[in-house]
Amino acid sequence: MSYSPNPAHIHLWIPNIFGFKGGIQVYSLFFLQALQRGCPNTWCEIFIKHDTQISASMDFSYQTRFHFSGNFPIQVRTFAYAFQLLKSGVLQKPDLVITTHLNFSPVAYWLKRIAGIPYWIVAHGEEAWNLQHKSRKTALRNADKILSVSSYTRDRLLKEQALSTKQISLLPNTFEPKHYQIAPKPRHLLERYGLSAEQPIILTVSRLDETRPYKGYYPVLRTLPRIRHQIPDVHYIIVGKGGDLPNIERLIAQLDLQDSVTLAGFIPDEELPDHYNLCDLFAMPSKGEGFGIVYQEALACGKPALGSCQDGAIDALAHGELGVLVDPDNEEAIANITVEILQKHYPKPILYQPERLRQKTIETYGFTQFQQTLTKLIRSQFQV
């Protein structure tokens, strides 16, 4: 078995990477970068649905060519994008199609039927859970490989879709360690939010999506009165924007937490490391995270993290090795554990060893590991 000397030709289908920065978008950009660096002889055609141009701040290989559909009106964009994918696939006959979003997979399935082109699907989280869409279920079952970002998503797919274990490989989310460093609480943020350096601060970074009431800020808000009873000056900061903001504000008023909660709104990427360093605990005990890159970012800043035992946080916190997993429905447990962590009484020494926590996170989920895993998977596809 040896790696084929002929350059592979890959079509990579991505929703967007240069504008909106959700979890799938961040993952897709890392995927592209790892593919270029790990397999430098690979020719890549990148088809992006919602973007209109390349970011001027990013460099890409000369063997990478971008195709954008973002200029099409939103009403016809899905059709135009699907037509472009099919047409380019039939004409160019790539060696492999990889889609970083499950929604595009039915096109890959039909391209395989028409032209015999193998395809891979990246499965992130809720878009693949409890899947009822018939054409996407068919595409999953006929995929040559499914890359799951977490063992939680993999196990749900195996159970719900009756897939073969050989069909699914793990490629967990990653992050760029150099962007997230251990540092003292930033003075400018303490002043911005009217806090003192001695105050215990809890942080959540999340989209405030009203269609996803299982997000992790609700359990923290509901348990905050109990936490405040033992730690009166505790403060909770929620970073993010979205349509759920009015509901959050109502709950804060109902619980009389106006003095204990700050809704920071949208924070630019360059300010996120400072916000992680501002907190004493990153907490997001939700039920809908496919993985949760924000856990990695907080851990890389040396911060203790509290996540859910009912979603992809299980993987992000390495099954509890890198943080604490809790039942998101058990508010008493959330309150008690939060107090223990903030008071430095929780029996897990690594939580209070920032450098060790950061290094272990990098070793487990750093970009180097991500690139090595993807390169191995790609090379296995083209062995002859």
Buried (B, 14 or more C-beta within 10 A) or exposed (E): EEBEEEBBBBBBBBBBBBEEEEBBBBBBBBBBBBBBBBBEEBBBBBBBBBBEEBEEEEEBBEBBEBBBBBEBEEEEBBEBBBEBBBEBBEEEEBBBBBBBBBBBBBBBBBBBEEBEBBBBBBBBBBBBBEBEBEEBBBBBBBBBBBBBBBBBBBEBBBEBBEBEEEBBBBBBBBBBBEEBEBBEBBEEBBEEBEBEEEBBBBBBBBEBBEEBEBBBBBBBBBBBEBBBEBBEEBBBBBBBBBEBBEEBEEBBEEBEBEEBBBBBEEBEEEBBBBBBBBBBBBBBBBBBBBBBBBBBBBBBBBBBBBBBBBBBBBBBBBEBEBBBBBBBEBBEBBBBBBBBBBEEEBEBEBBEEBEEBBBBBBEBBBBBBBBEBBBEBBBEBBEE
